[in-house]
Amino acid sequence: MVDSSLNFEKRDKYTLYIGTNYKDTKEPIFTETTLVYTFYEVTEDQINSILDEAIKELNQQSILVEKDNIYYTYH
């Protein structure tokens, strides 16, 4: 149950998981690492734009995306 006295808002949270291997060579950019980025207060169009650019610039085959509905507030 969410405590309404704190004025929580329901929003989407997107988490992107980006591997560090180049898609063509399968060689790591760094020691094999996964970059994790979390976005709040963005639209699905903005996430798609970020994904398109990241896939191209980081030479990725794909990026894993999680979408969660969360409640949050600034206190």
C-alpha positions as CSV (number, residue, x, y, z in Angstrom):
1,M,0.0,0.0,0.0
2,V,1.4,3.4,-0.9
3,D,1.3,6.1,1.8
4,S,-0.7,8.9,0.1
5,S,0.5,11.6,2.6
6,L,3.9,11.6,0.7
7,N,2.3,12.5,-2.6
8,F,3.7,9.6,-4.6
9,E,3.4,9.7,-8.4
10,K,3.0,6.6,-10.6
11,R,5.4,6.7,-13.5
12,D,7.4,4.4,-15.8
13,K,11.0,3.6,-15.1
14,Y,13.2,2.3,-17.9
15,T,16.4,0.4,-17.3
16,L,18.8,-0.3,-20.2
17,Y,21.4,-3.1,-20.0
18,I,24.2,-2.6,-22.6
19,G,26.9,-5.2,-23.1
20,T,30.4,-4.0,-24.1
21,N,31.2,-6.4,-26.9
22,Y,31.2,-5.1,-30.5
23,K,28.5,-6.9,-32.5
24,D,30.7,-7.6,-35.5
25,T,33.9,-8.9,-33.7
26,K,32.4,-10.0,-30.4
27,E,35.5,-8.5,-28.9
28,P,35.0,-6.5,-25.7
29,I,35.3,-2.7,-25.7
30,F,36.4,-3.1,-22.1
31,T,36.8,-6.3,-19.9
32,E,33.3,-7.8,-20.4
33,T,31.0,-5.5,-18.5
34,T,27.4,-4.5,-18.7
35,L,26.5,-0.9,-18.6
36,V,23.2,-0.2,-16.7
37,Y,21.3,3.1,-17.2
38,T,18.1,3.9,-15.5
39,F,15.7,6.6,-16.8
40,Y,12.8,8.3,-15.0
41,E,10.3,10.8,-16.4
42,V,11.0,10.0,-20.0
43,T,8.6,9.0,-22.8
44,E,8.7,5.8,-24.7
45,D,9.6,7.9,-27.8
46,Q,12.6,9.3,-26.0
47,I,13.7,5.8,-24.9
48,N,13.5,4.6,-28.5
49,S,15.6,7.5,-29.6
50,I,18.2,6.8,-27.0
51,L,18.2,3.1,-27.9
52,D,18.6,3.8,-31.6
53,E,21.6,6.1,-31.0
54,A,23.2,3.8,-28.4
55,I,22.9,0.7,-30.7
56,K,24.5,2.6,-33.5
57,E,27.3,4.5,-31.6
58,L,28.2,1.5,-29.4
59,N,28.0,-1.0,-32.4
60,Q,25.5,-3.3,-30.5
61,Q,23.3,-6.0,-31.9
62,S,20.7,-5.4,-29.2
63,I,20.1,-3.7,-25.9
64,L,18.0,-5.3,-23.1
65,V,15.2,-2.9,-21.9
66,E,13.1,-3.3,-18.7
67,K,10.0,-1.2,-18.2
68,D,8.6,-1.0,-14.6
69,N,5.6,1.0,-13.2
70,I,6.8,2.6,-10.0
71,Y,5.7,5.0,-7.4
72,Y,8.1,7.7,-6.4
73,T,8.3,11.1,-4.7
74,Y,10.9,13.7,-3.9
75,H,11.2,14.2,-0.1
